[in-house]
Amino acid sequence: MASTDIKYMKRALTLAKKGLGKTSPNPAVGCVIVKNGTIVGEGWHKRAGGHHAEVHALDMAGSEARGGDVYVTLEPCSHTGKTPPCSEALIRAGVKRVVAGMSDPNPQVNGGGLRALQQAGIETLCGVLEEECRTINRPFLKFITTGLPYVTYKCAMTLDGKIASVTGESRWISCEASRRIVHRMRAESDAIMVGVDTIIADNPQLTVRHVKGRNPLRIIVDSTLRTPESVAVLSGRMGQGTMIATIETNPKVHARYLKSGATLLVCSPENGKVNLHDLLSKLGGLGIHSLLLEGGSHLAGEALRHGLIDQCVFFYAPKVVGSDGFSPFAITGTTDMAFSIPFRDLSMRRVGTDIMVTARPENQCLLD
């Protein structure tokens, strides 16, 4: 792998990240066009339904694209969707070489874009910085291969691993810098999900503040519809962006929430509660690619126990509340460390006064 290929793919990755949270259900993609050692065009996918990264880069390059090298984080598409195939646009532009970070697992592409380029006499190379290219599009990759949303669990906790005091009070455990990151995570997610106990205890807005970005769909997991009608997520226009997942089928009970504009999603029951597998399958059917799970501990515990969490992001604050506080996962009965749930891909960094830890449960390795 040439150093120049790595250099320009890194630039394409930087461009791709500008589209995070704005392109769903499409992937975030960046593209750079280089000629005679100079970048003559670059672009990124800015919004779903709009031009793809390659087209933006070709528009910038103009006639300079002919004979140039193209660096794109994802294999150029070869099918007509809301926009024409990017592989055809590259062929018409007369580029000499196309370097892709990774192939596109979308069944409508799946190597077809690279084959079309090769048949037109264009040199291709695939797999440059592939791991990095896969990482920024994990939600897309999981959805396109399984039909399920990518689930990230986020929580703030004390050094002794508590997400709230014995009274349930949790504001604020983490520092302001950590909360800004959380709001950026919200802006980059299709939906945010909490359990009804969190709604009752905290009455959160579940909106994007602190940073610029759109509000995700708000999902409350409320098996028996205990959500008070007066909560913030059902007030005014907020209700129109809120969905309640339940096993309650009584239309008279539903009507209390429908009048606020909320959507009711009836799921299959499991032990008197919402079956989380069924819920995620239904959300995938609605086009939800990325789901940010923010609590509470019972919902998070069930999701982890069933292998439904793909990634965890923990914010550790320099505080201690003691043994009677709430843990992030309400999982009991583990009597032997051999039966604990292992994690992998651990990384950490300092955020303000906190430590941010990211890790993936071992039972979620679908994207490796």
C-alpha positions as CSV (number, residue, x, y, z in Angstrom):
1,M,0.0,0.0,0.0
2,A,1.6,3.2,-1.2
3,S,2.1,6.1,1.3
4,T,0.3,8.4,-1.2
5,D,-2.7,6.2,-1.2
6,I,-2.9,6.3,2.6
7,K,-2.4,10.1,2.6
8,Y,-5.3,10.8,0.2
9,M,-7.6,8.2,1.7
10,K,-7.1,9.9,5.1
11,R,-8.3,13.1,3.5
12,A,-11.3,11.3,2.0
13,L,-12.1,9.9,5.5
14,T,-12.0,13.4,7.0
15,L,-14.4,14.6,4.3
16,A,-16.7,11.6,4.9
17,K,-17.1,12.4,8.6
18,K,-18.6,15.7,7.7
19,G,-21.7,13.8,6.5
20,L,-22.2,11.8,9.7
21,G,-25.7,12.2,11.0
22,K,-26.9,13.8,7.7
23,T,-26.9,11.0,5.1
24,S,-29.0,8.2,6.7
25,P,-30.2,5.9,5.3
26,N,-27.1,6.3,3.1
27,P,-23.5,5.8,4.2
28,A,-21.2,8.7,4.9
29,V,-18.7,8.8,2.0
30,G,-15.8,11.1,1.1
31,C,-13.9,11.4,-2.2
32,V,-10.7,13.1,-3.3
33,I,-9.4,13.4,-6.9
34,V,-5.7,13.9,-7.4
35,K,-3.8,14.8,-10.6
36,N,0.0,15.2,-10.8
37,G,0.3,15.1,-7.0
38,T,-2.3,17.9,-6.5
39,I,-5.9,17.6,-5.2
40,V,-8.1,19.0,-8.0
41,G,-11.4,17.9,-6.6
42,E,-13.0,16.7,-3.4
43,G,-16.4,16.2,-1.9
44,W,-18.6,14.3,0.5
45,H,-22.1,12.9,0.6
46,K,-24.0,15.8,2.3
47,R,-27.6,14.5,2.6
48,A,-29.7,11.5,1.6
49,G,-31.1,12.0,-1.9
50,G,-28.4,14.5,-2.9
51,H,-25.4,14.0,-5.0
52,H,-22.9,11.4,-3.9
53,A,-19.3,12.3,-2.8
54,E,-17.8,11.3,-6.2
55,V,-20.2,13.7,-8.1
56,H,-19.3,16.6,-5.8
57,A,-15.6,15.9,-6.3
58,L,-16.0,15.6,-10.1
59,D,-17.9,18.9,-10.2
60,M,-15.0,20.6,-8.4
61,A,-12.4,19.0,-10.6
62,G,-14.1,19.7,-13.9
63,S,-11.8,18.7,-16.9
64,E,-8.9,18.2,-14.5
65,A,-10.5,14.9,-13.5
66,R,-9.4,13.3,-16.8
67,G,-6.4,11.1,-16.1
68,G,-6.7,11.6,-12.4
69,D,-6.6,9.3,-9.4
70,V,-9.8,9.0,-7.4
71,Y,-9.8,8.1,-3.7
72,V,-13.2,7.2,-2.2
73,T,-14.0,5.7,1.2
74,L,-16.7,3.3,-0.3
75,E,-16.9,1.5,-3.6
76,P,-18.7,3.7,-6.2
77,C,-22.3,2.7,-6.7
78,S,-23.3,0.9,-9.9
79,H,-27.1,1.2,-9.7
80,T,-29.6,3.9,-10.2
81,G,-31.4,5.1,-7.0
82,K,-32.3,8.7,-6.3
83,T,-29.1,9.5,-8.2
84,P,-27.4,7.9,-11.3
85,P,-24.5,5.5,-10.8
86,C,-21.3,7.1,-9.7
87,S,-19.2,4.4,-11.5
88,E,-20.7,5.7,-14.8
89,A,-19.9,9.3,-13.8
90,L,-16.3,8.4,-13.2
91,I,-16.0,6.5,-16.5
92,R,-17.4,9.5,-18.4
93,A,-14.9,11.8,-16.6
94,G,-12.0,9.7,-17.9
95,V,-10.3,9.1,-14.6
96,K,-7.3,6.8,-14.7
97,R,-7.4,5.0,-11.4
98,V,-9.9,4.5,-8.5
99,V,-8.9,3.6,-5.0
100,A,-11.7,2.5,-2.7
101,G,-11.5,2.1,1.0
102,M,-13.8,-0.8,1.1
103,S,-16.4,-2.7,-1.1
104,D,-20.0,-1.8,-0.7
105,P,-22.0,-4.8,0.8
106,N,-25.3,-3.4,-0.5
107,P,-26.6,-6.2,-2.7
108,Q,-27.3,-3.7,-5.5
109,V,-23.6,-2.9,-5.6
110,N,-21.4,-5.6,-3.9
111,G,-18.4,-5.3,-6.3
112,G,-20.4,-4.2,-9.3
113,G,-19.1,-0.6,-9.2
114,L,-15.5,-1.8,-9.2
115,R,-16.2,-4.3,-12.0
116,A,-17.8,-1.6,-14.1
117,L,-14.7,0.6,-13.7
118,Q,-12.3,-2.3,-14.6
119,Q,-14.3,-3.2,-17.7
120,A,-13.9,0.4,-18.8
121,G,-10.1,0.1,-18.5
122,I,-9.8,2.0,-15.2
123,E,-7.3,0.6,-12.7
124,T,-8.8,-0.1,-9.3
125,L,-7.6,-0.9,-5.8
126,C,-9.8,-1.7,-2.9
127,G,-9.0,-2.0,0.9
128,V,-6.9,1.1,1.6
129,L,-7.5,2.0,5.3
130,E,-10.4,-0.5,5.2
131,E,-10.8,-0.7,9.0
132,E,-11.2,3.1,9.3
133,C,-13.6,3.2,6.4
134,R,-15.7,0.4,8.0
135,T,-15.7,2.1,11.4
136,I,-17.4,5.3,10.3
137,N,-20.2,3.4,8.6
138,R,-20.9,0.6,11.1
139,P,-24.6,1.5,11.3
140,F,-25.0,1.3,7.6
141,L,-23.0,-1.9,7.3
142,K,-25.0,-3.6,10.1
143,F,-28.3,-2.5,8.6
144,I,-27.5,-3.5,5.0
145,T,-26.4,-7.0,6.1
146,T,-28.9,-7.7,8.9
147,G,-31.8,-5.3,8.6
148,L,-31.2,-4.3,12.2
149,P,-30.1,-0.9,13.6
150,Y,-26.6,-0.5,15.1
151,V,-27.1,0.0,18.9
152,T,-24.8,2.2,20.9
153,Y,-25.3,2.3,24.7
154,K,-24.1,5.5,26.4
155,C,-24.0,6.2,30.1
156,A,-22.3,8.5,32.5
157,M,-21.1,6.9,35.8
158,T,-19.0,7.5,38.8
159,L,-15.6,6.0,39.4
160,D,-17.4,3.2,41.4
161,G,-19.6,2.4,38.5
162,K,-22.9,4.1,39.5
163,I,-25.2,5.9,37.1
164,A,-27.4,7.4,39.9
165,S,-27.5,7.8,43.6
166,V,-29.8,5.6,45.7
167,T,-32.6,8.1,45.2
168,G,-32.2,7.9,41.4
169,E,-30.7,11.4,41.1
170,S,-28.1,11.6,38.3
171,R,-27.7,15.3,37.3
172,W,-25.0,15.9,36.6
173,I,-22.5,13.1,36.9
174,S,-20.5,14.0,33.8
175,C,-18.9,17.3,32.9
176,E,-20.1,19.7,30.3
177,A,-17.5,18.5,27.7
178,S,-18.8,15.0,28.0
179,R,-22.4,16.2,27.6
180,R,-21.5,18.0,24.4
181,I,-20.1,14.7,23.0
182,V,-23.4,13.0,24.0
183,H,-25.4,15.6,22.1
184,R,-23.2,15.1,19.1
185,M,-23.9,11.4,19.3
186,R,-27.6,12.2,19.4
187,A,-27.4,14.3,16.3
188,E,-25.6,11.5,14.5
189,S,-28.2,8.9,15.4
190,D,-31.5,8.1,13.7
191,A,-33.2,7.4,17.0
192,I,-32.6,7.6,20.8
193,M,-34.2,5.1,23.1
194,V,-34.9,5.0,26.9
195,G,-37.0,3.0,29.2
196,V,-40.2,4.3,30.8
197,D,-38.5,4.4,34.3
198,T,-36.0,6.9,32.9
199,I,-38.9,9.0,31.6
200,I,-40.7,9.0,34.9
201,A,-37.6,9.6,37.0
202,D,-35.8,12.3,34.9
203,N,-38.5,13.7,32.5
204,P,-35.8,14.2,29.8
205,Q,-36.3,16.1,26.6
206,L,-34.1,13.8,24.5
207,T,-33.3,16.5,22.1
208,V,-30.0,17.9,20.6
209,R,-28.7,20.9,22.3
210,H,-25.1,22.1,23.0
211,V,-24.3,21.3,19.3
212,K,-25.9,21.9,15.9
213,G,-27.9,19.0,14.5
214,R,-31.3,17.4,14.0
215,N,-33.3,15.8,16.8
216,P,-33.4,12.0,16.5
217,L,-36.7,10.0,16.8
218,R,-37.4,9.6,20.5
219,I,-38.4,6.0,21.5
220,I,-39.8,5.1,24.9
221,V,-39.9,1.4,25.8
222,D,-43.0,1.2,27.9
223,S,-44.5,-2.3,28.0
224,T,-47.7,-1.5,29.9
225,L,-48.0,2.2,29.0
226,R,-47.1,3.9,32.3
227,T,-45.7,7.0,30.6
228,P,-47.4,10.1,32.1
229,E,-49.1,12.2,29.5
230,S,-47.6,15.3,30.9
231,V,-43.9,14.4,30.2
232,A,-41.7,16.7,28.1
233,V,-41.4,14.3,25.2
234,L,-45.2,14.4,24.7
235,S,-45.7,18.1,25.1
236,G,-46.4,20.5,22.2
237,R,-44.7,19.5,19.0
238,M,-42.4,17.1,20.8
239,G,-45.0,14.4,20.7
240,Q,-44.8,14.2,16.9
241,G,-41.2,13.0,17.2
242,T,-41.9,10.4,19.9
243,M,-42.6,6.7,19.5
244,I,-43.7,4.4,22.4
245,A,-42.9,0.7,22.1
246,T,-45.4,-1.4,24.0
247,I,-47.2,-4.7,24.3
248,E,-50.5,-3.0,25.2
249,T,-53.1,-3.4,22.5
250,N,-56.1,-1.6,23.9
251,P,-56.9,1.3,21.5
252,K,-58.5,3.3,24.3
253,V,-55.2,3.3,26.1
254,H,-53.4,4.2,22.9
255,A,-55.7,7.2,22.4
256,R,-54.2,9.0,25.4
257,Y,-50.9,9.2,23.6
258,L,-52.0,9.5,20.0
259,K,-53.7,12.8,20.8
260,S,-50.2,14.3,21.5
261,G,-49.0,13.2,18.1
262,A,-47.0,10.3,19.3
263,T,-46.7,7.0,17.5
264,L,-47.5,3.6,19.2
265,L,-45.5,0.6,18.1
266,V,-47.0,-2.7,19.4
267,C,-44.3,-5.4,19.8
268,S,-44.4,-9.0,20.6
269,P,-44.3,-9.8,24.4
270,E,-41.6,-11.6,26.2
271,N,-42.2,-12.4,29.9
272,G,-44.7,-9.5,30.1
273,K,-42.3,-7.0,28.5
274,V,-41.5,-5.7,25.0
275,N,-39.5,-8.3,23.1
276,L,-36.4,-6.3,22.3
277,H,-35.5,-8.5,19.3
278,D,-38.9,-7.8,17.8
279,L,-38.6,-4.1,18.6
280,L,-35.2,-3.8,16.8
281,S,-36.6,-5.7,13.8
282,K,-39.5,-3.4,13.6
283,L,-37.3,-0.3,13.9
284,G,-35.1,-1.7,11.1
285,G,-38.2,-2.1,9.0
286,L,-38.9,1.6,9.6
287,G,-35.4,2.5,8.2
288,I,-33.7,3.1,11.6
289,H,-30.0,2.5,11.0
290,S,-28.5,3.8,14.2
291,L,-30.0,3.7,17.7
292,L,-28.5,5.5,20.8
293,L,-29.6,3.7,23.9
294,E,-29.4,6.0,27.0
295,G,-31.0,3.9,29.7
296,G,-32.1,2.9,32.2
297,S,-30.3,0.1,33.8
298,H,-33.0,-2.5,33.3
299,L,-33.4,-1.8,29.6
300,A,-29.6,-1.7,29.1
301,G,-29.2,-4.9,31.0
302,E,-31.8,-6.7,28.9
303,A,-30.3,-5.4,25.7
304,L,-26.7,-6.5,26.8
305,R,-27.9,-9.9,28.0
306,H,-29.6,-10.6,24.7
307,G,-26.6,-9.5,22.7
308,L,-28.3,-6.5,21.1
309,I,-25.7,-3.8,22.0
310,D,-23.0,-3.3,19.4
311,Q,-21.0,-0.6,21.2
312,C,-20.8,1.0,24.7
313,V,-19.6,4.5,25.5
314,F,-19.0,5.1,29.2
315,F,-18.1,8.5,30.7
316,Y,-16.4,8.1,34.0
317,A,-16.6,11.1,36.3
318,P,-14.2,11.6,39.3
319,K,-16.9,11.0,41.9
320,V,-18.0,8.2,44.2
321,V,-21.6,7.6,45.5
322,G,-21.2,4.3,47.2
323,S,-22.6,0.8,47.0
324,D,-26.3,1.7,47.1
325,G,-26.3,3.6,43.9
326,F,-27.6,2.2,40.5
327,S,-25.4,0.2,38.2
328,P,-25.5,0.7,34.4
329,F,-26.7,-2.8,33.7
330,A,-29.3,-4.4,35.9
331,I,-28.0,-7.9,35.5
332,T,-28.0,-10.3,38.4
333,G,-27.0,-13.9,39.1
334,T,-23.5,-13.9,37.7
335,T,-21.8,-16.1,40.3
336,D,-18.6,-16.9,38.4
337,M,-16.3,-14.6,36.4
338,A,-16.3,-17.2,33.7
339,F,-19.9,-16.2,33.0
340,S,-19.2,-12.5,32.8
341,I,-19.8,-10.6,29.6
342,P,-16.4,-9.8,28.0
343,F,-15.7,-6.7,25.9
344,R,-13.2,-6.0,23.2
345,D,-11.8,-3.1,21.2
346,L,-11.3,-1.0,24.4
347,S,-10.2,2.6,23.9
348,M,-10.1,5.6,26.2
349,R,-9.4,9.3,26.3
350,R,-9.7,12.3,28.6
351,V,-12.8,14.5,28.1
352,G,-12.7,17.5,30.4
353,T,-12.6,16.1,33.9
354,D,-14.0,12.8,32.8
355,I,-12.6,9.6,31.1
356,M,-14.4,8.4,28.0
357,V,-14.2,4.6,27.5
358,T,-15.5,2.9,24.3
359,A,-15.8,-0.8,24.0
360,R,-17.7,-3.5,22.1
361,P,-19.3,-6.6,23.7
362,E,-17.6,-9.8,22.5
363,N,-20.9,-11.2,21.4
364,Q,-21.3,-8.4,18.8
365,C,-18.6,-9.0,16.2
366,L,-20.8,-9.0,13.1
367,L,-18.9,-6.2,11.4
368,D,-15.3,-7.5,11.8
